[in-house]
Amino acid sequence: MSIKDNINKLRMEIPEGVELLAVSKTKPIEDLEEAYQSGIRDFGENKVQELLNKVEHFHNDVRWHLIGQLQSNKVKYLVDKVYLIHSLSSIKLLNEIERVFGKANKVAKTLIQINIGREESKSGILEEELSEIIDAVEKCHNVLVKGIMVIIPKGDDESNREYFKKTKRIFEYLKKRDYKNINMEILSMGMTQDFKIAIEEGSTLVRVGQGVFGKRNYNVGGEK
Ligand SMILES: *Cc1c(COP(=O)(O)O)cnc(C)c1O
C-alpha cells in the first residue's frame, strides 16, 4: 500500500477528536511529502538533529513534535522549531527548557512522559515522582504542560490495555486538579501495533510510524 492509502485507511480507523501524528523518523523527505499531500501536518521525530534537518527542507506550516529522549544540551536548538515536546522526563530537563525558552522569551509546550511500566531501559517520570515535577512546573514561566505521553512495555493486547488504562487514570486525576501551567488536554499513547486499543482507552493522540510510512529498516531509540 502507498503512504496515501495507509493514511486514508488510518483516517477510517481513527475517530474524530483523536489526532494522528505521523512518525517520520528515518524516513526521507519524499515520503513526508507524500503524507503532506494527503493532508498530514503533524510529524514526529525522535532525534533533534534529524528534526532540524527536516524543518529546514520541508513545508513551513508543519507542526513538528519531538517524541524521543531529549538531552538538556540540545534544548537550545528547539526554540522556534518544535511545536510540542512529548518527552519531558526529568526536572533537570524541565529547568533547562525553562532557562533556554525564557532567554528567547518563548513558551515551550510539553507533555510529561511517564514511565508507566517502570522499565529501567526507558526514560520518563515514575508515578510517585509526579508531584515533584508538578511543583517544579508550577514555578515555571516559560513551560506549559499540555498532557501526558507514554511508551508502554512490550506485551500482548491485554497488558497493553492495562497500561493504557493506568495512564488514563493518572491523566484524569491530574486533569481535575487546578495546577498552574498545567492543562491536561493531550494524552499521547498508542503506536502502529496498539493504537486501536489506546483509542478505546482514551488516547487523544496516536503516534503512528510504520502504519503510515511502511516498515523501517533499522531500529532506533525509543522503540519497544
Ligand atoms: C518510533 C516511535 C513511534 C512509532 O512507532 P511505530 O511502531 O512505527 O508506529 C511512536 N512513539 C515513539 C516514542 C517512537 O519512538
The ligand as an SDF file (V2000), in Angstrom:
LIG
                    3D

 15 15  0  0  0  0  0  0  0  0999 V2000
    9.0800    5.1590   16.6440 C   0  0  0  0  0  0  0  0  0  0  0  0
    8.1320    5.6800   17.6520 C   0  0  0  0  0  0  0  0  0  0  0  0
    6.7450    5.6220   17.4310 C   0  0  0  0  0  0  0  0  0  0  0  0
    6.1110    4.9920   16.2150 C   0  0  0  0  0  0  0  0  0  0  0  0
    6.3020    3.6180   16.2050 O   0  0  0  0  0  0  0  0  0  0  0  0
    5.5860    2.6960   15.0750 P   0  0  0  0  0  0  0  0  0  0  0  0
    5.6710    1.3400   15.6140 O   0  0  0  0  0  0  0  0  0  0  0  0
    6.3960    2.8890   13.8290 O   0  0  0  0  0  0  0  0  0  0  0  0
    4.2120    3.2080   14.9200 O   0  0  0  0  0  0  0  0  0  0  0  0
    5.9170    6.1700   18.4040 C   0  0  0  0  0  0  0  0  0  0  0  0
    6.4140    6.7410   19.5260 N   0  0  0  0  0  0  0  0  0  0  0  0
    7.7310    6.8150   19.7670 C   0  0  0  0  0  0  0  0  0  0  0  0
    8.2100    7.4520   21.0140 C   0  0  0  0  0  0  0  0  0  0  0  0
    8.6460    6.2800   18.8430 C   0  0  0  0  0  0  0  0  0  0  0  0
    9.9640    6.3640   19.0890 O   0  0  0  0  0  0  0  0  0  0  0  0
  1  2  1  0
  2  3  1  0
  2 14  2  0
  3  4  1  0
  3 10  2  0
  4  5  1  0
  5  6  1  0
  6  7  2  0
  6  8  1  0
  6  9  1  0
 10 11  1  0
 11 12  2  0
 12 13  1  0
 12 14  1  0
 14 15  1  0
M  END
$$$$
